[in-house]
Amino acid sequence: MLAEDECPDEMRADFQQYYGLNLDGMGRDYTHAHAAVLLSQLPRESRVSRYIDPDAAWSEDTVLLASIDYSLRWIAWTKTKDAKHDRNHPEPVKTPSERNAARERGAHVDLELVRSVLGEMR
């Protein structure tokens, strides 16, 4: 379950965009229960949905296009010398969550270690 203070900016923007409601009116203009129902019914492309699941940024069309792209690249690859040697396979398009995970892994790199290794290579 999403905590009330977990993504306040996203909630505020989504309530304004999708329902025309200002979150400041919660408890006065509409109940907390009403807001909870509206929050749970936000569309897949909403900011809150993307906060919870970054892959929600992709519509069903985008998922299908990524699959088609990968399939076509795979078919083209099967006609190459690389396929005969079973190397350089095509990679699927990375989903938003996969890109975020790669970014997170990169954020934990020891910069001093990288600098020392690069310095040794000179």
C-alpha positions as CSV (number, residue, x, y, z in Angstrom):
1,M,0.0,0.0,0.0
2,L,1.2,3.5,-0.8
3,A,1.9,5.7,2.2
4,E,0.3,9.2,2.2
5,D,3.6,11.0,2.2
6,E,5.4,8.6,-0.2
7,C,4.9,10.6,-3.5
8,P,2.9,13.8,-2.5
9,D,3.9,15.8,-5.6
10,E,2.8,13.0,-7.9
11,M,-0.6,12.6,-6.1
12,R,-1.2,16.3,-6.1
13,A,-0.6,16.6,-9.9
14,D,-2.6,13.4,-10.7
15,F,-5.6,14.5,-8.6
16,Q,-5.5,17.9,-10.3
17,Q,-5.1,16.5,-13.8
18,Y,-7.4,13.5,-13.7
19,Y,-10.1,14.6,-11.2
20,G,-9.8,18.4,-11.1
21,L,-9.4,18.2,-7.3
22,N,-7.0,20.0,-5.2
23,L,-5.5,17.8,-2.4
24,D,-5.8,20.8,0.0
25,G,-9.5,20.3,-0.1
26,M,-9.3,16.7,1.2
27,G,-11.2,16.3,4.4
28,R,-13.3,19.5,3.7
29,D,-14.5,19.3,0.1
30,Y,-14.3,15.5,-0.1
31,T,-13.6,12.7,2.3
32,H,-10.3,10.8,2.8
33,A,-12.2,7.6,1.9
34,H,-13.3,9.2,-1.4
35,A,-9.7,10.3,-2.1
36,A,-8.5,6.7,-1.3
37,V,-10.9,5.3,-3.9
38,L,-9.8,7.9,-6.5
39,L,-6.2,7.2,-5.8
40,S,-6.7,3.4,-6.3
41,Q,-8.4,4.1,-9.6
42,L,-5.8,6.4,-11.2
43,P,-5.0,5.3,-14.8
44,R,-1.9,3.3,-15.6
45,E,-0.2,6.3,-17.1
46,S,-0.6,8.4,-14.0
47,R,2.4,9.7,-12.1
48,V,1.5,7.7,-9.0
49,S,1.3,4.5,-11.1
50,R,4.7,5.2,-12.6
51,Y,6.1,5.9,-9.2
52,I,4.8,2.5,-7.9
53,D,5.8,0.6,-11.1
54,P,8.1,2.4,-13.6
55,D,7.0,0.0,-16.3
56,A,3.5,1.5,-16.2
57,A,5.1,4.4,-18.2
58,W,4.8,2.0,-21.2
59,S,1.4,1.6,-22.7
60,E,0.3,-1.8,-24.1
61,D,1.2,-0.4,-27.5
62,T,4.7,0.4,-26.4
63,V,5.2,-3.1,-24.9
64,L,4.0,-4.6,-28.2
65,L,6.2,-2.4,-30.3
66,A,9.2,-3.3,-28.1
67,S,8.4,-7.0,-28.6
68,I,8.0,-6.6,-32.4
69,D,11.3,-4.6,-32.5
70,Y,13.2,-7.4,-30.7
71,S,11.6,-10.1,-32.8
72,L,12.5,-8.4,-36.1
73,R,16.1,-7.8,-34.9
74,W,16.3,-11.5,-33.8
75,I,15.1,-12.6,-37.3
76,A,17.6,-10.4,-39.0
77,W,20.3,-11.7,-36.7
78,T,19.6,-15.3,-37.7
79,K,20.8,-14.4,-41.2
80,T,24.2,-13.2,-40.0
81,K,27.6,-14.8,-39.5
82,D,27.2,-14.0,-35.8
83,A,24.2,-16.4,-35.6
84,K,26.3,-19.2,-37.1
85,H,28.8,-18.7,-34.4
86,D,26.1,-18.1,-31.7
87,R,27.4,-14.7,-30.6
88,N,26.3,-11.1,-30.4
89,H,22.6,-12.0,-29.8
90,P,20.2,-9.0,-30.1
91,E,19.1,-7.6,-26.8
92,P,15.5,-6.8,-26.0
93,V,14.7,-3.1,-25.4
94,K,15.1,-2.3,-21.8
95,T,12.0,-1.5,-19.9
96,P,11.8,1.6,-17.7
97,S,12.4,-0.5,-14.5
98,E,15.4,-2.3,-16.1
99,R,16.9,1.1,-17.1
100,N,16.3,2.4,-13.5
101,A,18.0,-0.7,-12.1
102,A,21.0,-0.2,-14.3
103,R,21.1,3.5,-13.2
104,E,21.0,2.4,-9.6
105,R,23.8,-0.1,-10.1
106,G,25.9,2.7,-11.6
107,A,25.1,5.0,-8.7
108,H,26.9,2.6,-6.3
109,V,30.2,2.6,-8.2
110,D,33.2,3.5,-6.1
111,L,34.4,6.6,-7.9
112,E,37.8,6.5,-6.2
113,L,38.3,2.9,-7.4
114,V,37.4,3.9,-11.0
115,R,39.7,6.9,-10.9
116,S,42.6,4.7,-9.6
117,V,42.1,2.1,-12.3
118,L,41.8,4.7,-15.0
119,G,45.0,6.4,-13.6
120,E,46.8,3.1,-13.8
121,M,45.8,2.6,-17.4
122,R,47.5,5.8,-18.5
